[in-house]
Amino acid sequence: MIDRRHLLALAAGALAGLVPRRSIAASMSRGNAHAFTFKALDGSPILLSSYAGKPILIVNTASLCGYTPQYGGLQALWTRYRERGLLVLGVPSNDFGGQEPGGAAEINQTAHAQYKVTFPLTEKVTVKGKDAHPFYRWALAERPAEAPRWNFHKYLVGRDGHLRAGFASAVEPADPRIIVAIERELATA
């Protein structure tokens, strides 16, 4: 497990050009999801460390995808489990099929007005490739076989910040595999 001082030293060294990027990536892969921050659609920070001790379902979303109706199922999970500690986090991305071409206003229109989503949404980010958001680079290093291949891929982060499961786009939010995994995380103390 990497401590905060070691991570800060690596980051400072990288900024100064003293530490190869591979060293940072290797250190991050030993960390956990609580090390990452997203920006919300309104620009405010979403610190995953604020949710330490709670499971997090992180889903890359898109407004013009055949899977977009899964927003409804994600909202149902949020409604059902948020009082018990689950965070559902939507991460809009235009990486797959260019199906999230708009900005915050269009994302808000789809998620909030059309699907009545109340769980947090991040600003639009890249989830694959060299420019992927750091969380997604870390998740790929942790579970290379479970990389997002399309919109509405789901990662379940455990209470301890480690990835517990990945679910492909076609796996609906109400699928028993997701429910069982969430229930298992909520039952751990």
N, C-alpha and C positions, 0 to 999 in steps of 0.2 A: 504494500500500500504506500502510495506516495504522499508525503506530507506537504502542506501548503508552502512552507519555506523553500523546499526543494523545487516545487513547481514554479514559484516566483523567480527563483534563481535561474532555472532553465529558460523561462520566458525572457528575463532580462538579458541573459546571454545570447539568446536568439536575436533579440532586437539589436544587440551590439555586434551581431555576426560571429559570436564566439562559439556557439553551440550548433552543431548541424541539426537541421530540421528533423532528421530521423530520430535523434535523441528525444526531442519533444514529443513526437508521435509515439515513441515507445513508452515514454513516461505516462502520457495521457491514456494509453491503452490499459495501463495498470490502475488507473483511477476509476472514477465512477461518474454517472450522469449528473450528479450534484455539482460538478465542476463547471457546468455550462450555463450560459445565459442566452435567451432569445430576446428580441424586441417585440413587444405587442404591436398590434395594428396601429395603436395610437402613439407608438414610439417609446412607451414606458418599458422598463426592463422587466423581464420574467426570469427570475433567478431560480433555477431548479433546486438550488440549495435551500430555498425557502420551503420546499416540499420534502425535505429529508424526513424519513420516517413514514412517508406515505407513498403508496404506489402511484405511478404516473403512466397513462396510456398516451403515447405520442404518435400522432397520425399525420402523414403528409397528405394534404387535401388539394382539391382543385374544383373550380366552380363549373366547368363545362365538361365534366367527365361522366361516363356512364355510371360510375360509382358514387357520384355526388349525392344521391339520395341516402347514402350511408350517414350523412350528417344527422339525419333523423335518429338512426340507431345509436350514434355516438352521444347525441343529446339524451336519449333514454338511459344510457349507461351513466352519464353524468348525473342525471336526476336521481337514479336509483342508488348510486354509491357515493356521491360526494359527501354526504353527511358522515359516512364511515371513513372518509379520508382520500378517496380516489380523485386524482386530478386527470381530466381529459384535456389534452393540449392539441389543438389543430395547428398544423404548420403548412400554410399555403405554399405551393411550389408550381412553377411552370415547366418543370423538367421533362414531363412525360406528355408528349403530344401537344405541347403548347396550350394546355387546357386551363391555365390560370393566367390569361394575358393581361388582365386588368390590375388596377392598383387597389389601395385600401378601400375606396368607396365601392368598387364593384364586388370585392370580397365580402364586405359588410352586407351589401345588398343580398347576395346569395345566401350567406351563412345566417345572418340575423333576420333579415326580412322574409326570405323565402322559407328557410328551415327552422327558424326560431331558436337558433343556437345561443346558449348562454355561457358555455364553457369558453375559456380563453383561446384566442387565436393570435398567432405571431404575425409579424410582417412576412411578406413573401420572401422565401430563401431558396437557395440551391440545395438539393439533397443528394446529388450524385456528382461524381467526378472530382477533379482537383480543386474546384471552387466550392465544394460542398460546405455547408455550415459545420463548424467543429463537432457538434453533437453527432452528426451523421457520419463524419470521418471516424470518430471514436466508435460508434456503433458498428460500422463496417469492420473495423479492426477487431472488435470483440466477437462479432458473429458474421463472418464473411459470407456464409451460405444464406443469410437472411437479409440481404440488402434489398432495399425497395426496388421493385422492377416496374412499378406503375404507381399511380395515385392511390391513396387510401391504404397504403401499407401501414401496419400498426406495430409499434414496439411497446412492450410492457416492461417498465422499469420497476424493480422491486423496492421495498422500503429502504433497503441499504444502498440504493443507487445503482445496482448492477442489473444488467439486462436479464430478464427472466424468460422472455419469449418474443418471437417475431411472428406476425400473422400476415399472410399475403393479402393483396387487395380484394380478392374474391371472398375472403372470409368475412362474413357480415358481423357487425358489432354484437349482435345477439347470439352468435354461434356459441354452442356449449363449450367449445375449447377456450374461447375468450372469457366466458363467464366463470368457468372453473378456475382459470389462471388468476383472474381478479379476486375471486373468493378466497383462493389459497393465500394470496398476498395479504388480503385484509385480515385473514385469520392469524397470521404470524404476529408475534408480539415483539 
